[in-house]
């Protein structure tokens, strides 16, 4: 396990567990109006991403967490589910329900979720 003192400051206070949801639950929540955020780096997002997701890299998410104040919920995705747990905690700490997608875009794609690929 890494030493928390070496982690970027935006992880501070966001190490707790955030609710995790399956790809199927995520798709239902998105269909029901939840916001959908991909917290991977822009270059990762640009190569391929779950269709409909908005890219806000994890390092910039603390500055955008209040942007979701009017949302009923936020579905957060990354490559495998690690960064999205941190991202969901950041959004939750700002007062909006947020959920991390188990398995990230890897599982999303494997289970047939719609993807957008770069040309």
Secondary structure, 3 states (H helix, E strand, C coil): CCCHHHCCHHHCCCCCCCCEECHHHHHHHHHCCCEEEECCCHHHHHHEEECCCEECCHHHHHHHHHHHCCCCCEEEECCCCHHHHHHHHHHHHCCCCEEEECCHHHHHHHCCCCEEECC
